[in-house]
Structures are given as C-alpha cells and as structure tokens.
Amino acid sequence: NGQSIVIGGFTQQLQVTAGDLDAQSKSIGVKTGTGVRAFRDNEISGGAIGGLLSFRDEVLTSAHNAIGRLATAISMQFNAQHALGQDRNGAAGANLFSLAPPKVLSAGHNAGNAALTATISDASALEVSDYNVMFDGSNYVVTRVADGTQTSRSEEHT
C-alpha cells in the first residue's frame, strides 16, 4: 500500500493484532509511537503474507463454515431420527449429539452493553457465510458477508 517498512537504516516493526470485527481473526499492522496502525485486508495483496491472508479469507473461512454447517445438519438429522425410536425398554430415544450454540463475537470497538445470541432452528436454511450485525440507531442490519445481502429489523421487533 506504499507504507514504508524500511527506509535507510530506519525500520518499522510489523505487529499482529486482533481483528477489528473478530478478535480471533488476526490483522497485521505497523507499530507506531502511539500504538499499531492495522492494515486493511486489501492493503496486503502480494508476497507470502498476502498469500496466506488471501487463503485465510477466501478459502479457509469458507471451508470452516461449510464443515460446521454440515456437522450441524447431520447432528440435527440424527437427533430427529433417533427421537422417533425407542430403546429395548420402551424409553423414547434421546439426542445422540449435543450442539454447541452458534458463535457470536463482539467487535472490539462496540459501544454499549447489548448482548446478541443466536440459535439454529432449521439447519437446511444455513448459508456458508459469516454475518455482521450492526445497529444504526433504529434498526438492526444483518449482512451476510459472503454476498452482501442485508436484512434489517427495527428495535421494537427484536
């Protein structure tokens, strides 16, 4: 992006920081006198680091979501089928698998104390994507990251 890392005998130190929206997703930045200025995702596009970041963002995250979706769908179907049966003593079938709730992460720059939760009621409706939820002062706007599709809901209907 034109950010100088080495100028003559002066070097700037690169540092890994927590991502802006997801603290588990790391960003790379330049250490400054007042902190770290993180590069935007599109500012590192070449070289080994750019390739690794591109792989993470374009392949790994999507594969992780797809595997999670598949595991959730299979678990829910197994549990539904198992609940239809009985054991040899006549007791109704119970869940074979327990499902962890969907992971909801809070952006580090959030203000306020709102807490968001999520549940899965229909695994067939899941999309292979992350979602961002923003509050614009009167509406919650949910954006599917994979394709930018947005849905909004007013605060009074939550």
Sequence and secondary structure as in RCSB ss.txt:
>XXXX:A:sequence
NGQSIVIGGFTQQLQVTAGDLDAQSKSIGVKTGTGVRAFRDNEISGGAIGGLLSFRDEVLTSAHNAIGRLATAIS
MQFNAQHALGQDRNGAAGANLFSLAPPKVLSAGHNAGNAALTATISDASALEVSDYNVMFDGSNYVVTRVADGTQ
TSRSEEHT
>XXXX:A:secstr
    SEETTEE  EEEEE SS TTSEEEEEEETTEEEE  GGG  SHHHHHHHHHIIIIIHHHHHHHHHHHHHHH
HHHHHHHHT B TTS B   S           TT  S        S GGG  SS EEEEE SSEEEEEETTT  E
EEEEGGG 
